């Protein structure tokens, strides 16, 4: 069986990748695992429901979550994405020297059990925080904003409360995300 290929080039976690010939129809989660050796995005349901596979697509409109198990790798040609591996800060040896605020709060709140869904929650919470940096909300809307942003993420270990509390902690402790006096 032969499969046609097309070149694919994109920016992943701030680094140019490609062009590399990639089979037509290859899903992005498979491209990340097999071509980029980035295995943080998880293949969960395979039908776009669980959101364990999401990456962040960056554009001039801001950041948004994209499900990679149902999106062709070629959709991302010429685009810029971030995976869960791109959130922490690394030293010249590739060792993590600082976690992102979301990652740190997830650890502090013991937010995950098995951790399979965690990459999706990290990316979803990151998109929410970035949105709030552009458009802060009143304090009384924080819980609803978290629910709206993370509602489609599925955790089979039922870690929702701890994920939500960690994200709330980040939002309330980061200056500029919540409007004063609200």
PyMOL commands that set and color helices and strands:
alter all, ss='L'
color gray80, all
select helices_A, chain A and resi 28-34+73-76+84-86+101-108+118-134+139-150+160-173
alter helices_A, ss='H'
color red, helices_A
select strands_A, chain A and resi 5-12+15-23+55-59+62-66+80-82+89-90+96-98+137-138+178-179
alter strands_A, ss='S'
color yellow, strands_A
deselect
rebuild
show_as cartoon
